[in-house]
Amino acid sequence: MMQLKMKKKWLKALRSGKYTQGLCALKTIAEKKKASFCCLGVLCDINRKEFTMESARYKNKETVFSADGLSSSSEIPGTIATEFLGAESKNRELNSTEEIQEELAGMNDGGASFKSIANWIEENL
């Protein structure tokens, strides 16, 4: 199950209105535009200071989050998945961090608002 402190921080960020919602990538930066994030990208962004070995890839505000450090991705780094998402959820149909990520990415890319996603996280993680 997700760490309670991190869950509260993530929910607050999703509901804050500070993040522009984007699709199909953790974080994208269009030329001369504000960065946009998927719900998992928000989790990455609020945890940039928490990274250990992977930190160099994520500290630069201009860097697009990615699993390989080179391109935009829809999968969060392993450090965040294991340390913050946890390995299980309250929802018995979601049994791994991969399934949780897939569910959240699907909701985000399917048009659910950050507030709706925050409500789902609150109930299921």
Buried (B, 14 or more C-beta within 10 A) or exposed (E): EBBEEBBEBBBEBBBEEEBEBBEEBBBBBEEEEEBBBBBBBBBBBBBBEBBEEBEEBBEEEEBBBBBEBEEBBBBBBEBBBEBBBBEBBEBEEBEEBEBBBBBBBEBBBEEBBBEBBBBBBBEBB
